[in-house]
Amino acid sequence: MVVGELTQERDVIVIGGGPGGYHAAIRAAQLGRQVTIIEKNKLGGVCLNEGCIPSKVHTAAAQSFQRMGPFLQLGLDTSGVTFDLPRLQQHKKKVVEQLIQGVIALCKANKIEIIEGEASFISASKIGVENGHQYDTFTFNDVIIAAGCKKEPIAEIHHHALTPTSIWTLEQLPSELILYGNDDFTLEAATTFNSLGSKVTLILPPEQHDFTFDPSINKELQRQLKKQKIKIYKAHTTPQFMFDDVQWEVAFEQGKNESVILESSHSYCAEKRKPSTESLGIQRLGIHLSDEGFIKINAACRTNIASIYAIGDITEGPALAVKAIKQGKVAAENIAGEPSECDFTFLPRIVQSIPPIASVGMTETEAIEKGFDVKVGESSLQSNGYASILGQKEGFTKTVTDAKTDLVLGIHIMGAQAVEMISTGTLAVEMVARHEDMLFPSYPHPSVNESMWESVEDLEGKAIHKAPKVTKQKVTSS
């Protein structure tokens, strides 16, 4: 290791160049601060290089492949369409590289310095950066920790098992694939590889035998997975994974005394996150941590040390890029003297499964548990004109409200264009919309968006494309 001769001075240092980190850096530069990013791997972080973008290249391919069937009714002969995984991998690498170069260009345009290496705190105002044999020290005025987190499998498993990142690097389509987990990434992988031609089996972990969506989506999702011939097991014991260099064997208990042994060419295990705080050396600074080791921050993304901020997966809350991006901007704005804060009460959740799922706000169950007098409206895509044109009639929109105030509490969508539509729902709940606020605007016709309109109309039993409920009349004899 070569130690730098002098400690260098910097204004704002961002540790980590993932989505939260580079958004924070650019926003701070826009507001007149001199910014340095320290990144030990690649700009864009796990999201751009291994997670969000690579996985969505695959889900987009699977969704497109799945839509080939309905194309015939539009006069498009797709009978000769085949799937080429190596070619998709080439496209993924091209997309990722283009996006990385875009981030680099934006940093350069904003005069952001990029230093390669791994950062660790020496004191509350000084960090060291190690890059191979080189070691430099820097003082700073403010620092934003955007270092992300580590991942570890939710069960003991052989190192040959696929992970939520390695599964998207396969060059050959698995003939059989067993997935263990019930999170969003596992669900995306299950429907994606099933659509592309793998025989998929999904094992739900003990005490996690349902997905964590609104009850209506959970019910429809179970139906959709069954329709897609994805076999689902509800494990009562943690599975044992055995690999003999050729084939996987997975053993677990389902129900009372029911032993299950499955065989497969490929196996996947979901992961849980672990904060990357030890290597940063923040323990010696006295930064407050949660019981799980995540950095505690306030609404301004500031830690208990005034000049140190933290954002993204290393902080408490869901591990979502949208959270990290918002936190990064908020931290930068506060550093630049512009009061700003985060509120993730209404954080949109999307899953690029088949069909896609998107939601924001409370589920029906959560609303009931919080004491609201809940009223719900639903609209099926079966009656939506544009969904019929597309041949994508699976799914629905559900609106959850408080019957006493007509306040919109949550919106849950499953089906075509769900991810694009949820922005409307997010704006509605953020702006404290009521039933009438969502009824008043005109929705474009024909469009899948009309399903949201009809779900709101259904709250009062006024949905046009939904048959009225039949009430049984009591017959009395004369």
RODO-2510 file (C-alpha; in nm, 4 decimals, decimal comma):
residues 478
     n   res          X          Y          Z
     1     m     0,0000     0,0000     0,0000
     2     v     0,1302     0,3463    -0,0944
     3     v     0,0088     0,6202     0,1383
     4     g    -0,0561     0,9618    -0,0135
     5     e     0,1792     1,2309     0,1133
     6     l    -0,0870     1,4898     0,1977
     7     t    -0,4467     1,4853     0,3109
     8     q    -0,6515     1,6416     0,0333
     9     e    -0,9489     1,8721     0,0874
    10     r    -1,2865     1,8201    -0,0737
    11     d    -1,6228     1,9946    -0,0416
    12     v    -1,8932     1,7276    -0,0780
    13     i    -1,8016     1,3585    -0,0982
    14     v    -2,0519     1,0940    -0,2051
    15     i    -1,9547     0,7389    -0,1091
    16     g    -2,1102     0,5162    -0,3745
    17     g    -2,2124     0,5918    -0,7324
    18     g    -2,5366     0,3946    -0,7521
    19     p    -2,8739     0,5528    -0,8386
    20     g    -2,8955     0,7393    -0,5086
    21     g    -2,5304     0,8398    -0,5143
    22     y    -2,5069     0,9839    -0,8627
    23     h    -2,8437     1,1599    -0,8318
    24     a    -2,7201     1,3171    -0,5078
    25     a    -2,3923     1,4205    -0,6696
    26     i    -2,5564     1,5835    -0,9707
    27     r    -2,8158     1,7652    -0,7598
    28     a    -2,5441     1,9003    -0,5255
    29     a    -2,3429     2,0149    -0,8302
    30     q    -2,6515     2,1830    -0,9767
    31     l    -2,6782     2,3790    -0,6506
    32     g    -2,3231     2,5042    -0,6687
    33     r    -2,1260     2,2571    -0,4583
    34     q    -1,8006     2,0913    -0,5625
    35     v    -1,8651     1,7162    -0,5606
    36     t    -1,6518     1,4015    -0,5534
    37     i    -1,7904     1,0500    -0,5984
    38     i    -1,5926     0,7593    -0,4554
    39     e    -1,6939     0,4300    -0,6165
    40     k    -1,5231     0,0948    -0,5577
    41     n    -1,6842    -0,0866    -0,8502
    42     k    -1,8804     0,0700    -1,1353
    43     l    -2,0916     0,3821    -1,1566
    44     g    -2,4596     0,2952    -1,1526
    45     g    -2,4158     0,0505    -0,8658
    46     v    -2,5905    -0,2845    -0,8368
    47     c    -2,9133    -0,1426    -0,9814
    48     l    -2,7666    -0,0478    -1,3185
    49     n    -2,4984    -0,3148    -1,3484
    50     e    -2,6572    -0,6244    -1,1919
    51     g    -3,0115    -0,5634    -1,0696
    52     c    -3,2870    -0,3302    -1,1882
    53     i    -3,1765    -0,2761    -1,5477
    54     p    -3,0430    -0,6259    -1,6353
    55     s    -3,3483    -0,7923    -1,4820
    56     k    -3,5893    -0,5615    -1,6650
    57     v    -3,4205    -0,6381    -1,9976
    58     h    -3,5248    -0,9998    -1,9353
    59     t    -3,8747    -0,9208    -1,8081
    60     a    -3,9331    -0,6961    -2,1103
    61     a    -3,8277    -0,9824    -2,3395
    62     a    -4,0576    -1,2258    -2,1582
    63     q    -4,3535    -0,9866    -2,1653
    64     s    -4,2999    -0,9253    -2,5368
    65     f    -4,2682    -1,2980    -2,6035
    66     q    -4,5865    -1,3641    -2,4077
    67     r    -4,7729    -1,1076    -2,6202
    68     m    -4,6874    -1,2903    -2,9441
    69     g    -5,0075    -1,4979    -2,9216
    70     p    -5,2530    -1,2040    -2,9349
    71     f    -5,0581    -1,0499    -3,2250
    72     l    -5,2150    -1,2997    -3,4660
    73     q    -5,5566    -1,1418    -3,4165
    74     l    -5,4017    -0,8084    -3,5173
    75     g    -5,2940    -0,9604    -3,8468
    76     l    -4,9317    -1,0158    -3,7431
    77     d    -4,8021    -1,3680    -3,8106
    78     t    -4,5612    -1,4512    -3,5281
    79     s    -4,5621    -1,8272    -3,5737
    80     g    -4,1887    -1,8318    -3,6517
    81     v    -4,0764    -1,6295    -3,3497
    82     t    -3,8078    -1,7935    -3,1357
    83     f    -3,6133    -1,6820    -2,8293
    84     d    -3,2349    -1,6432    -2,8341
    85     l    -3,0926    -1,5949    -2,4820
    86     p    -2,7309    -1,5211    -2,5881
    87     r    -2,8567    -1,2452    -2,8177
    88     l    -3,0623    -1,1003    -2,5317
    89     q    -2,7478    -1,0994    -2,3166
    90     q    -2,5697    -0,9008    -2,5875
    91     h    -2,8548    -0,6484    -2,5880
    92     k    -2,8438    -0,6276    -2,2081
    93     k    -2,4700    -0,5544    -2,2082
    94     k    -2,5207    -0,2857    -2,4722
    95     v    -2,8029    -0,1206    -2,2755
    96     v    -2,6072    -0,1284    -1,9490
    97     e    -2,2912     0,0117    -2,1100
    98     q    -2,4841     0,2898    -2,2815
    99     l    -2,6460     0,3896    -1,9527
   100     i    -2,3132     0,3793    -1,7666
   101     q    -2,1549     0,6035    -2,0300
   102     g    -2,4531     0,8352    -1,9932
   103     v    -2,3931     0,8635    -1,6166
   104     i    -2,0212     0,9277    -1,6750
   105     a    -2,1033     1,1996    -1,9278
   106     l    -2,3495     1,3651    -1,6889
   107     c    -2,0923     1,3635    -1,4083
   108     k    -1,8336     1,5170    -1,6403
   109     a    -2,0804     1,7823    -1,7587
   110     n    -2,1501     1,8731    -1,3950
   111     k    -1,7748     1,8831    -1,3147
   112     i    -1,8066     1,5945    -1,0681
   113     e    -1,4802     1,4246    -0,9755
   114     i    -1,4847     1,0443    -0,9761
   115     i    -1,2336     0,8552    -0,7627
   116     e    -1,2025     0,4763    -0,7792
   117     g    -1,1513     0,2929    -0,4519
   118     e    -1,3085     0,1807    -0,1263
   119     a    -1,3776     0,4505     0,1306
   120     s    -1,3697     0,4216     0,5094
   121     f    -1,3969     0,6820     0,7832
   122     i    -1,0908     0,7819     0,9803
   123     s    -1,2834     1,0449     1,1770
   124     a    -1,6041     1,2454     1,1493
   125     s    -1,4317     1,4798     0,9044
   126     k    -1,1794     1,2557     0,7289
   127     i    -1,1937     0,9432     0,5120
   128     g    -0,9349     0,7138     0,3607
   129     v    -0,9675     0,5670     0,0113
   130     e    -0,7899     0,2451    -0,0795
   131     n    -0,7425     0,1455    -0,4427
   132     g    -0,5048    -0,1469    -0,4810
   133     h    -0,1680    -0,0318    -0,3472
   134     q    -0,2745     0,3325    -0,3368
   135     y    -0,4176     0,4890    -0,0190
   136     d    -0,5262     0,8528    -0,0020
   137     t    -0,6909     1,0559     0,2706
   138     f    -0,9470     1,3327     0,2290
   139     t    -1,1144     1,5841     0,4548
   140     f    -1,4622     1,7042     0,3633
   141     n    -1,7256     1,9600     0,4523
   142     d    -2,0162     1,7185     0,3993
   143     v    -2,0448     1,3537     0,3047
   144     i    -2,3314     1,1405     0,1748
   145     i    -2,3069     0,7677     0,2443
   146     a    -2,4660     0,5806    -0,0470
   147     a    -2,2712     0,2560    -0,0095
   148     g    -2,5637     0,0152    -0,0512
   149     c    -2,5770    -0,3187     0,1262
   150     k    -2,4586    -0,6752     0,1089
   151     k    -2,6854    -0,9670     0,0203
   152     e    -2,7025    -1,3160     0,1672
   153     p    -2,9305    -1,6108     0,0786
   154     i    -3,2385    -1,6707     0,2952
   155     a    -3,1380    -2,0403     0,3251
   156     e    -2,8131    -2,2365     0,3366
   157     i    -2,7401    -2,3268    -0,0211
   158     h    -2,4567    -2,4440    -0,2480
   159     h    -2,2551    -2,1696    -0,4172
   160     h    -2,3721    -2,2951    -0,7587
   161     a    -2,7248    -2,1738    -0,6840
   162     l    -2,8589    -1,8813    -0,8822
   163     t    -2,9098    -1,5485    -0,7065
   164     p    -3,1260    -1,2426    -0,7865
   165     t    -2,8252    -1,1065    -0,9803
   166     s    -2,6599    -1,4147    -1,1324
   167     i    -2,9868    -1,5500    -1,2756
   168     w    -2,9827    -1,2672    -1,5311
   169     t    -2,6357    -1,3663    -1,6569
   170     l    -2,7317    -1,7147    -1,7838
   171     e    -2,6294    -1,7860    -2,1427
   172     q    -2,8490    -2,0953    -2,1688
   173     l    -3,2161    -2,1207    -2,0771
   174     p    -3,2730    -2,3622    -1,7852
   175     s    -3,4815    -2,6646    -1,8762
   176     e    -3,6069    -2,6721    -1,5158
   177     l    -3,5895    -2,4035    -1,2523
   178     i    -3,6760    -2,4196    -0,8813
   179     l    -3,7105    -2,0828    -0,7092
   180     y    -3,7220    -2,0335    -0,3319
   181     g    -3,8694    -1,7057    -0,2056
   182     n    -4,1801    -1,4885    -0,2237
   183     d    -4,0357    -1,1412    -0,2851
   184     d    -4,0820    -0,9269    -0,5951
   185     f    -3,7534    -1,0315    -0,7599
   186     t    -3,8401    -1,4006    -0,7226
   187     l    -4,1834    -1,3436    -0,8723
   188     e    -4,0337    -1,1602    -1,1702
   189     a    -3,7849    -1,4422    -1,2277
   190     a    -4,0562    -1,7082    -1,2009
   191     t    -4,2917    -1,5583    -1,4606
   192     t    -4,0064    -1,4451    -1,6869
   193     f    -3,8312    -1,7798    -1,7214
   194     n    -4,1628    -1,9638    -1,7382
   195     s    -4,2706    -1,7427    -2,0304
   196     l    -3,9390    -1,7982    -2,2081
   197     g    -3,9714    -2,1773    -2,1873
   198     s    -3,8357    -2,3088    -1,8560
   199     k    -4,0375    -2,5468    -1,6390
   200     v    -4,0706    -2,3386    -1,3232
   201     t    -4,1453    -2,4463    -0,9659
   202     l    -4,1914    -2,1892    -0,6901
   203     i    -4,1393    -2,2751    -0,3210
   204     l    -4,2823    -2,0251    -0,0729
   205     p    -4,0866    -1,9993     0,2570
   206     p    -4,2330    -2,1049     0,5939
   207     e    -4,4777    -1,8485     0,7353
   208     q    -4,4670    -1,6617     0,4032
   209     h    -4,7255    -1,8633     0,2132
   210     d    -4,8812    -1,5604     0,0487
   211     f    -4,7476    -1,2638    -0,1392
   212     t    -4,7507    -0,9208     0,0227
   213     f    -4,9903    -0,7410    -0,2080
   214     d    -5,3512    -0,6397    -0,1589
   215     p    -5,5704    -0,9490    -0,0965
   216     s    -5,7390    -0,9117    -0,4361
   217     i    -5,4040    -0,9137    -0,6156
   218     n    -5,2791    -1,2066    -0,4050
   219     k    -5,5853    -1,4072    -0,5075
   220     e    -5,5578    -1,3217    -0,8771
   221     l    -5,1824    -1,3807    -0,8727
   222     q    -5,2326    -1,7350    -0,7439
   223     r    -5,4790    -1,7922    -1,0289
   224     q    -5,2416    -1,6491    -1,2875
   225     l    -4,9479    -1,8618    -1,1706
   226     k    -5,1647    -2,1719    -1,1854
   227     k    -5,2847    -2,0753    -1,5336
   228     q    -4,9217    -2,0354    -1,6424
   229     k    -4,8539    -2,3871    -1,5071
   230     i    -4,6074    -2,2655    -1,2442
   231     k    -4,6158    -2,5236    -0,9672
   232     i    -4,6343    -2,3696    -0,6179
   233     y    -4,5346    -2,5394    -0,2928
   234     k    -4,5881    -2,3932     0,0542
   235     a    -4,2959    -2,5110     0,2625
   236     h    -4,3381    -2,5669     0,6373
   237     t    -3,9669    -2,6272     0,6862
   238     t    -3,6674    -2,4523     0,5344
   239     p    -3,5680    -2,6562     0,2270
   240     q    -3,2423    -2,8463     0,2108
   241     f    -3,0594    -2,7892    -0,1170
   242     m    -2,8274    -3,0607    -0,2485
   243     f    -2,6209    -3,0388    -0,5667
   244     d    -2,4232    -3,3254    -0,7262
   245     d    -2,2489    -3,1185    -0,9981
   246     v    -2,5242    -3,2043    -1,2464
   247     q    -2,8624    -3,1830    -1,0782
   248     w    -3,0289    -3,0198    -0,7809
   249     e    -3,2356    -3,2003    -0,5194
   250     v    -3,4523    -2,9895    -0,2892
   251     a    -3,6196    -3,1496     0,0137
   252     f    -3,8704    -2,9934     0,2540
   253     e    -4,1900    -3,0582     0,4476
   254     q    -4,5242    -2,9381     0,3162
   255     g    -4,8225    -2,9623     0,5478
   256     k    -4,8309    -3,2181     0,8261
   257     n    -4,5775    -3,4947     0,7751
   258     e    -4,5768    -3,4508     0,3966
   259     s    -4,2217    -3,4812     0,2667
   260     v    -4,1447    -3,3346    -0,0747
   261     i    -3,8319    -3,3968    -0,2808
   262     l    -3,7893    -3,2052    -0,6062
   263     e    -3,5249    -3,2362    -0,8757
   264     s    -3,4153    -2,9662    -1,1166
   265     s    -3,1340    -2,8600    -1,3477
   266     h    -3,1184    -2,5142    -1,1860
   267     s    -3,1997    -2,3737    -0,8437
   268     y    -3,2466    -2,0169    -0,7197
   269     c    -3,2598    -1,8724    -0,3692
   270     a    -3,3916    -1,5297    -0,2711
   271     e    -3,1692    -1,3012    -0,0680
   272     k    -3,1986    -1,0728     0,2311
   273     r    -2,9966    -0,7550     0,2694
   274     k    -2,7299    -0,6812     0,5255
   275     p    -2,6004    -0,3241     0,5720
   276     s    -2,2445    -0,2569     0,4563
   277     t    -2,1474    -0,0512     0,7591
   278     e    -1,8545    -0,2499     0,9015
   279     s    -1,6130    -0,1821     0,6144
   280     l    -1,7014     0,1879     0,6274
   281     g    -1,5739     0,2188     0,9832
   282     i    -1,8728     0,4258     1,0934
   283     q    -1,8930     0,2471     1,4288
   284     r    -1,5978     0,4511     1,5549
   285     l    -1,7873     0,7716     1,4741
   286     g    -2,0857     0,6990     1,6978
   287     i    -2,3383     0,7157     1,4146
   288     h    -2,6707     0,5810     1,5342
   289     l    -2,7687     0,2438     1,3878
   290     s    -3,0864     0,0368     1,3996
   291     d    -3,0916    -0,3028     1,5719
   292     e    -3,0280    -0,4587     1,2298
   293     g    -2,7303    -0,2321     1,1652
   294     f    -2,8870     0,0137     0,9203
   295     i    -2,7959     0,3816     0,9495
   296     k    -3,0601     0,5923     1,1199
   297     i    -3,1468     0,9208     0,9485
   298     n    -3,4071     1,1948     0,9829
   299     a    -3,6427     1,3259     0,7142
   300     a    -3,3573     1,5381     0,5755
   301     c    -3,1452     1,2195     0,5370
   302     r    -2,9029     1,3506     0,8003
   303     t    -2,7462     1,1213     1,0609
   304     n    -2,6888     1,2276     1,4207
   305     i    -2,3646     1,3892     1,2964
   306     a    -2,4554     1,7145     1,1207
   307     s    -2,2117     1,6846     0,8294
   308     i    -2,2849     1,3177     0,7534
   309     y    -2,5880     1,2073     0,5494
   310     a    -2,6957     0,8572     0,4420
   311     i    -2,9266     0,7357     0,1660
   312     g    -3,0455     0,4194    -0,0062
   313     d    -3,0202     0,0566     0,0974
   314     i    -2,7804     0,1264     0,3840
   315     t    -3,0634     0,3118     0,5609
   316     e    -3,3830     0,1701     0,7091
   317     g    -3,6847     0,1012     0,4885
   318     p    -3,7427    -0,0834     0,1599
   319     a    -3,4474    -0,1501    -0,0694
   320     l    -3,5811     0,0380    -0,3702
   321     a    -3,3960     0,2557    -0,6177
   322     v    -3,6821     0,5063    -0,6162
   323     k    -3,6248     0,5567    -0,2427
   324     a    -3,2499     0,6032    -0,2877
   325     i    -3,2982     0,8525    -0,5731
   326     k    -3,5385     1,0670    -0,3730
   327     q    -3,3160     1,0536    -0,0643
   328     g    -3,0120     1,1495    -0,2715
   329     k    -3,1784     1,4648    -0,3999
   330     v    -3,3077     1,5559    -0,0554
   331     a    -2,9656     1,5101     0,1065
   332     a    -2,7975     1,7234    -0,1612
   333     e    -3,0565     1,9979    -0,1290
   334     n    -3,0108     2,0164     0,2481
   335     i    -2,6326     2,0257     0,2106
   336     a    -2,6739     2,3191    -0,0284
   337     g    -2,8908     2,5034     0,2225
   338     e    -3,2279     2,4302     0,0627
   339     p    -3,4612     2,2740     0,3239
   340     s    -3,5992     1,9467     0,1868
   341     e    -3,7312     1,6229     0,3315
   342     c    -3,8439     1,2695     0,2442
   343     d    -4,1820     1,1168     0,3159
   344     f    -4,2267     0,7608     0,1931
   345     t    -4,5827     0,7126     0,3126
   346     f    -4,6865     0,6700    -0,0497
   347     l    -4,3995     0,4850    -0,2129
   348     p    -4,5068     0,3177    -0,5399
   349     r    -4,4272    -0,0514    -0,5724
   350     i    -4,3952    -0,2170    -0,9118
   351     v    -4,3320    -0,5743    -1,0220
   352     q    -4,2594    -0,6484    -1,3888
   353     s    -4,4170    -0,9911    -1,3676
   354     i    -4,6625    -1,1472    -1,6121
   355     p    -4,9013    -0,9730    -1,5827
   356     p    -4,7364    -0,6637    -1,4271
   357     i    -4,8359    -0,5418    -1,0798
   358     a    -4,8274    -0,1885    -0,9388
   359     s    -4,9604    -0,0420    -0,6169
   360     v    -4,9416     0,2619    -0,3914
   361     g    -5,0870     0,3397    -0,0502
   362     m    -5,2686     0,1036     0,1849
   363     t    -5,4000    -0,2383     0,0956
   364     e    -5,7572    -0,3173     0,1941
   365     t    -5,6258    -0,5240     0,4870
   366     e    -5,3965    -0,2452     0,6112
   367     a    -5,6756     0,0104     0,5910
   368     i    -5,9079    -0,2101     0,7968
   369     e    -5,6358    -0,2756     1,0545
   370     k    -5,5831     0,1005     1,0906
   371     g    -5,9491     0,1493     1,1722
   372     f    -6,0819     0,2974     0,8505
   373     d    -6,4382     0,2326     0,7366
   374     v    -6,3191     0,0789     0,4110
   375     k    -6,4974     0,0960     0,0781
   376     v    -6,3487    -0,0581    -0,2370
   377     g    -6,4189    -0,0359    -0,6073
   378     e    -6,2875    -0,2697    -0,8768
   379     s    -6,2807    -0,2702    -1,2543
   380     s    -6,1810    -0,5757    -1,4583
   381     l    -5,9759    -0,5425    -1,7760
   382     q    -6,2124    -0,7957    -1,9317
   383     s    -6,4469    -0,5054    -2,0051
   384     n    -6,1811    -0,2533    -2,1076
   385     g    -6,1889    -0,1688    -2,4777
   386     y    -5,8177    -0,1079    -2,5295
   387     a    -5,7180    -0,4143    -2,3287
   388     s    -5,9404    -0,6127    -2,5671
   389     i    -5,7611    -0,4583    -2,8667
   390     l    -5,4241    -0,5544    -2,7174
   391     g    -5,5443    -0,9028    -2,6276
   392     q    -5,4319    -0,8389    -2,2671
   393     k    -5,7508    -0,8697    -2,0661
   394     e    -5,6041    -1,0351    -1,7570
   395     g    -5,6136    -0,8155    -1,4480
   396     f    -5,8004    -0,5308    -1,2801
   397     t    -5,7755    -0,1981    -1,0994
   398     k    -5,8820    -0,1604    -0,7361
   399     t    -5,9363     0,1619    -0,5428
   400     v    -5,9460     0,1592    -0,1614
   401     t    -6,1147     0,4534     0,0152
   402     d    -6,2414     0,5628     0,3549
   403     a    -6,6224     0,5536     0,3420
   404     k    -6,6576     0,8338     0,5995
   405     t    -6,4385     1,0914     0,4232
   406     d    -6,4146     0,9515     0,0667
   407     l    -6,0357     0,9814     0,1046
   408     v    -5,8404     0,7613    -0,1396
   409     l    -5,6224     0,5305     0,0714
   410     g    -5,4670     0,3048    -0,1908
   411     i    -5,4702     0,1995    -0,5554
   412     h    -5,3728    -0,1475    -0,6739
   413     i    -5,3376    -0,2502    -1,0373
   414     m    -5,2629    -0,5797    -1,2062
   415     g    -5,2451    -0,6122    -1,5832
   416     a    -5,1447    -0,4283    -1,8987
   417     q    -4,9769    -0,0898    -1,8426
   418     a    -5,0082    -0,1177    -1,4639
   419     v    -4,6611     0,0275    -1,4062
   420     e    -4,7289     0,3360    -1,6199
   421     m    -5,0729     0,3911    -1,4645
   422     i    -4,9584     0,3844    -1,1021
   423     s    -4,8124     0,7348    -1,1346
   424     t    -5,1693     0,8659    -1,1488
   425     g    -5,2480     0,6755    -0,8306
   426     t    -4,9340     0,8057    -0,6591
   427     l    -5,0253     1,1660    -0,7400
   428     a    -5,3798     1,1059    -0,6149
   429     v    -5,2822     0,9751    -0,2710
   430     e    -4,9998     1,2307    -0,2330
   431     m    -5,2426     1,5160    -0,3045
   432     v    -5,4980     1,3781    -0,0547
   433     a    -5,7471     1,3063    -0,3305
   434     r    -6,1015     1,2085    -0,2565
   435     h    -6,3474     1,0014    -0,4536
   436     e    -6,4789     1,3057    -0,6431
   437     d    -6,1283     1,4274    -0,7337
   438     m    -6,0632     1,1100    -0,9298
   439     l    -6,4077     1,1108    -1,0895
   440     f    -6,3986     1,4692    -1,2176
   441     p    -6,1193     1,4494    -1,4823
   442     s    -6,1758     1,3013    -1,8264
   443     y    -5,9704     0,9878    -1,8939
   444     p    -5,8408     0,9209    -2,2491
   445     h    -6,0474     0,6839    -2,4603
   446     p    -5,9768     0,4183    -2,5606
   447     s    -5,7089     0,3423    -2,3022
   448     v    -5,6360     0,1005    -2,0209
   449     n    -5,6420     0,4117    -1,7960
   450     e    -6,0217     0,3952    -1,8073
   451     s    -6,0074     0,0950    -1,5754
   452     m    -5,8937     0,3292    -1,2961
   453     w    -6,1846     0,5629    -1,3695
   454     e    -6,4294     0,2722    -1,3560
   455     s    -6,2844     0,1378    -1,0324
   456     v    -6,3576     0,4772    -0,8739
   457     e    -6,7095     0,4789    -1,0208
   458     d    -6,7600     0,1308    -0,8787
   459     l    -6,7226     0,2746    -0,5277
   460     e    -7,0763     0,4091    -0,5716
   461     g    -7,2015     0,1192    -0,7833
   462     k    -7,1906     0,3376    -1,0950
   463     a    -6,9325     0,1591    -1,3098
   464     i    -7,0766     0,1529    -1,6625
   465     h    -6,9091    -0,1675    -1,7795
   466     k    -6,9970    -0,3723    -1,4738
   467     a    -7,3260    -0,5508    -1,4284
   468     p    -7,5232    -0,4387    -1,1232
   469     k    -7,5180    -0,6654    -0,8228
   470     v    -7,8142    -0,8986    -0,8096
   471     t    -8,0042    -0,8720    -0,4833
   472     k    -8,2196    -1,1637    -0,3851
   473     q    -8,5719    -1,0639    -0,2940
   474     k    -8,7387    -1,2424    -0,0108
   475     v    -9,0504    -1,4228    -0,1269
   476     t    -9,3372    -1,4315     0,1209
   477     s    -9,6451    -1,6458     0,0817
   478     s    -9,9885    -1,4838     0,0902
***
